[in-house]
Amino acid sequence: MSAKDFYHEMVKEALIKEGWTITHDPLHLRWGKRDFYVDLGAEQILAAEKNNSLTGSLTKIAVEIKSFLSYSNIRDLEVAVGQ
C-alpha cells in the first residue's frame, strides 16, 4: 500500500459533506491472486417516495486520488498512470 495523497483527507471530507458514507480507507480489491488498493470506497443511498412508499438504491464508488504537485505535469501524469 502506498502513502496517502496530499489531498486525501480533503477529498474524503468533501465526499462526506455530499452525503457519501466512507466504507473503506483504503478499499482492498482482489483479482485472481493479485491484490489492489484504491484510496477510498464509498456508498450513498438514494431514496425516493412514490405512492406513500419509500424506494431506494445504493450507489457504490471507488475513488483514486492523485495530486499533480511537482514542476512537471507530464512527470506527475507518468507517475499517476504508470509508464
N, C-alpha and C positions, 0 to 999 in steps of 0.2 A: 504494500500500500504506500502511496506517495504522500507527501506533505500536503496539508490543506492550502488551497489557493488564497491569495491575498484578499479576494472579495468573498470568500466562503461564508462568513458569518452575515455579511450584508445581504447576500442572496437568500440565505436561509430566513432571515428576519423579514425580507420582502415577501417571500412565499407565505409565511405565516400571516402577515398582515392582509394578504389577499385571500385568506380563507383556506389555505392548504395545510394539511397536517403532515409534519415530517415523520416518516415511518422508519427511515434508515439513514444513518450518517456514519459511515458510508453504506451504500447499497451493495451487497455481495451478490454476484451473478455467477452461475456455473454453466459452462458449455462443454459437455463431454467431461474430459478430465482437466479442463482449464478453468481457472478462477479469474474473475474480473471484478473490478470495483468501480462504481460510479459514485460521484461525490455525494449526491442526495437522492433518496427515494421519497416521494410524497404522494398523498392522495387527497381528493376533495369529493365530498358528497354533494351532488346537485339534486335538490328536491323541488318538486312542483306539486301544486294542488289542482286536482281535477275532479269535479263532482263530489266534493267534500271528502276525498280520499287523497292521501299523500302517495306519490310515486317518486322514486329517486334512482339515481345511477351513481356509481362510484367510478371516478376517473383517477387513474394512476399515472405518474410520470417518473422518469429518471432524469436527473439534471447533472450535467457535467459542466463544471465551472472552469473557465480559463481566463487568465489575465494577459494582457499584452503590455508589459511594463518596461521592456528593455529599449534600447535606442533603435533597434532594428525590428520593425513589424514583420518582415519576412522571416527572420530568425525565430521570432516568437511563434509564428504560424507553423514553421517547420517543427518546432518542439511540441506544439499542441497537437498536430495531426500525425507527426512521425515522418521520417524520411521517406 
